[in-house]
């Protein structure tokens, strides 16, 4: 996960600069150029995450959230319950 902090921070910073640029008085040509290159930055970040990211050891059927150690409530198929 440490390897992914650099691309995440760089692209997030780039997009933050892009959002602030109109209010900071940056000329329109630079903002347009930044908007043209923003999809490239996002795609680069996604490729880095998919290549270097570690897949989760938990399944969606077992755990609902990755960051919380809470098992998913599974309805019993034999017991209709409150239906």
ABEGO torsion letter per residue (X at the ends): XAAAAAAAAAAAAAAAAAAAAAAAGBBAAAAAAAAAAAAAAAAAAAAAAAAABBBBABBAAABABAABBBBBBBBBAABAEAX
